[in-house]
Amino acid sequence: MFDKQYFPTLSNNPEVAYFDSAATSQTHQYVLDAMHKYYISHRSSPARGEYPFAEQTDIASAQARYAVSQLINVEADQVVFTSGTTQGLNWIAEWHRNAPTVIITEAEHHANIVPWLQQGRTKQNGRLRVIPMDPYTGEVDLVEAEDIMAECEPRSLVSIIGTSNVTGIRQPWEQLAKMAHYHNHSVCVDFCQTVAHEQIDLSENQIEWAVFSAHKMYGPTGIGALYSAFDFTELKAMLYGGGAVEHVTFNDVAFMKGVHKHEPGTPNTAGIIGFGVAADLIQYEGYEKIKYQENSVCQQLYDSGILDLPLDWITPYREPAQHWNHVPAIYSFVPQQGHPSDVAALLAHTNTAVRTGKLCAHPYVDSLSNRGVVRISIAPYNTQEDCDTLVSDLSRVLSMLE
Ligand code: PLP
């Protein structure tokens, strides 16, 4: 189900070895089919028309919300559609404007740093606390985490990354959540780099907030999910307009209840439907098989000789081996000779797609390398041929930089 033939961008560009799935994964044919079907056979505004194909749109949208909620094992009415993880984190930041302190990790993506800075929270003024990462394991330092959480006033927010987009290291968010709740803080986890690779089960209300994006899990761009353990009716709306209201006069407004309060305006209906299909596909394939396929691609990279290249790996123990806490989909390195951006620029002239720079995680990458990194990110659709192309192109590029 996740073979290359199901991903049109890849079959339409057979010469490209695509190793940038952590930036955005390719869209599955079935996702595209469902979105196309919406546009050609039942395009209509959801929850607004009585005619038959408008009902079809209502049903497809509701099914999508159900499929997305099932991915993290929560109820459909606990998931609001957003434009992606960035929007979700911005909303959560707004809802926590008055939280005494916000605690993040050193490995956050900018989407979980900048909204807090914009509120005037800084490490310097102590309204933003940063849990350091253990440089050896790539996990947060749990001892420091406990100290910081204990020092912060209750009802602070612990907002952390689930899987690092730099190292691919899975963070012990379950442990951190228990710690946070012990100190009466609430918890938000950014699962943007997790949902495509690992089963998340939030059925026990382990955390209060979660966010992720469809485009990192074979779905369309511009759509994502925000989970809350709280009743959405009680949360301040972040957008105002039509559709999300029960009644409006020139003097007052009555908002709709639950998730609908937060989804005014004509939604990204095709995106929502595609998101639902992507969630269904992952469930259908199963995380065990996905992990097996990702591990196989990783093994193929080893077989192609990637470990023989002069690269310094930014993974646990400085080796790209399969560690228990490493989601086998993200590997970053610094070339021993030359600059990472030269490597990426030269690779761009071949047919190998990778990512370079600071990966929207400037503070973390700066702590790991003073030159940025090159990131290889894999997906089940990568083939042995892709791996051979990557390793031979990389080898050629590195010898040019010697
Ligand atoms: N968080 C992490 C860990 C990410 O990797 C990304 C995207 O790369 C984001 C947040 C932002 O996601 P989006 O661009 O879909 O809003």
Residues whose N, C-alpha, C, O or C-beta is under 5 A from the ligand:
A	BS01	PLP	A22 A23 G84 T85 T86 Q87 H109 A111 T163 N165 D190 C192 Q193 S213
